[in-house]
Amino acid sequence: MLKVTTSWDDGDILDKRLSGLLSRYNLKGTFYITKKYRPKRLSAEEIKNLSIQQEIGAHTLTHPDLRALSPEEKRVEIEGGKKWLEELLGSEVKMFCYPKGLYDDSTVSVVKEARFLGVRTTKLNEINMPSDTFHLNTTLQVYPFPFRKLGPKQYYLGKLFKPYQQRGPKLRELGVSIFSMHSWLSMAKATFDITLKSGEVFHLWGHSWEIEKYGMWDDLEKFLQYIANNKNCAYLTNSEILQS
C-alpha cells in the first residue's frame, strides 16, 4: 500500500484554495504556517478553519534562515512558532518544516528539544519511508518543469533549462523516461506511477503562492485527480506517515 501525503509551506491566503482542491479529491495535506512572513497571509480564524480539514505544522515565527541564528534565537523562532499555533488551535502541533529547507546540526538539536514528532525537509526524489523522523524528505515539488519561468507565460531565458538540469538526472535515476519530461504534469504522473509500483511513500509539496505565480492550478488539479481514490494508496497527513 503506497502512502500518499502532501505538504504546503508559508501560510499564504491562497492556502484556502489549495485546501479546497485537496478536499475535493479526498486528499490530505500538512500546512506549515509562519506567524509573520507572507504579505497576504491566513488570519487566525482562517488557520483554525483550515485545521478542521488539514493538519497544521509549525514553520517558525518569521521564516528566517535558521543557520544564521544563535541557539537562543533559534529557540525563539522554533519554539515560539509551535507555541503560537498550539495556543491558537488548542491542540498539539506535531510537525515542523525548516524555512527554505535550510538547517544545520544546531537547528536539528533545537527542533528535537521542542518535542516535535518529525520534520519535513525540501529534499526531492524520495520514495521510501524515512529512517529518521527528523528528515522526512519529499518526492516532488509543484514548480515549473522542465523550463524556468517568471510567470504563467513568461520564461526566464537566462536560466531556461535550470529546472531540468537540477532535477532531471535524479528523476532519470528513479526511472522517469526523458519522454515524460516535456511538462510538469507529464513528469509528475510518470513519477507517481513509478512510486506506485516500487515505492513506499509519495510526497507532493509546494507553495500556494508559487502555484498562482506560475499559473499551475490547472496542472495541479489534473494531477490530484490522477492520484486520488486509488485502492492501492493510503492518503495521510505528514504526521500520520510517521505514525503509520
Summary of the structure (lengths in Angstrom):
residues: 244
radius of gyration: 17.3
end to end distance: 11.5
largest distance: 49.6
contacts: 810
relative contact order: 0.19
helix: 45%
strand: 16%
